[in-house]
Amino acid sequence: MPNEVFLLSLSPGELAVYSYLLFCEDRSTYQCWPSFKTIGKATGMSTNTVRKYVRMLEDRELITTEPTSVTSKDGQKRNGNLLFIIRPIQEAVEQFYQQQLEKVSLNIQREKTSDANAK
């Protein structure tokens, strides 16, 4: 687990899902493809809760996902598990800091507007 992940203020659920994905990750390709059910069993979460945390990790740009498909024995094509790609932690940290700077800038603008309206 990279130390920088603790700078991102992840929730316990996000941290649990991210940790499990790192555990499953192929270190040479940065990919893994566990099912939501498998992640849920490992982390003690429901499938829907895992799905929620995966979306949150995608929003934070810690991971990306790609759909996969499988062909059954009778030739039917079906959806497979998502392919998870673990992104470099430095990019996520930089994005986090950029978002924090934007929030501060927005708050400063609001204060200036509020002060101008009060006069």
N, C-alpha and C positions, 0 to 999 in steps of 0.2 A: 504494500500500500504506500503510495507516494505521500510524503509528509505534507505537501502543498494542499492536499485535499482538505485538510483541517482549516485552511484559510477561507474556504468557500461557504462556511455556515450551512452545511448540508444538514437536513433533518436526519434523525436516526434511521428512518425508513430508506431514504435516499442512500445513506451511507451503507446500510446492509445490502441493498441491491447492487450498488456499485462494487462493494467488496466481493460479492459472490461472482459478479461478472469478471472481475480481475482474477479471481481464483480459477475460473473456467477458461480464461483467455489463452490462446496460442501465442506465446511470447514472440514468435517470429512474424506473425501476420496481424497481431492485435485484434483477432476475431474470435468469436465464440457464438454458439447458437443454442443455448438452453431454452427450453419452453418456459412460458410464464408459470406453468404448473410446477416445473422442476425448481425454478427460482423460489416460488412460494413455499415449497416443501423445505428448502434449505434455510429460508429466512423466517418461517413461521407466519407467512402472510397469505392472504387470499389472492387468487389470480387477478381480480380487479384491482386490488391494492398494488400488486406488483406492476400492473399495466400503468397505473397512475404514477408510480415512482419512475418507471422507465421514461414516460413522457417528460417528467420533471428533469431527469438527467439529460435528456435530449435538449431541452430548453436551455440548460446550463452549458451545453456543448461539451459535456464529458463523454458522451457516446453518440453514435449515429446508428440507425437501424435500417435494414433493407429486407423487404419480403423475399421469401424463397418459395419454391414449389417442389413437390415430389410427385412422382408418377407411381400409382398403385399397380399391383400385379395385373389387374384387368385393364391397364392402360389409361386410366382416368388421371387427369392432372388435378392435384389438390394443393391447397396452401400448406406450406411447411412452417417451421419455426422461423422467427425473425433471425437474421444475421446481425449480431451486435458487433460494432467496430468501436474499440476503445480509442478515444482521441488523446493526443498528447496533453498532459495535465497543464503544461505551461500556457497553452491556448485558452483553456478554461479559466485559469487564474487571471490572465490578461483581460478576458471578457468580463469577469466579475468586477475587476477594478474599474474598467471602463463604465460599467453600469452604475457603480457607486459614484463615480465622478459626475455622471449625467444626473443622478438624483440630487447631488449637492448643488449642481448648477441650476436645476429646476427649482429647488427650494430657495436659492438666492433670488432668482427671478420673481418668485411668488412674494417673497418678503419685500422686494423693491416695489412691486405693484401694490401690495398692501399698504406700504408706507406712503406711496404717492396718492393713493385713494383716501388715506386718512387725513391728508393735508387740505 
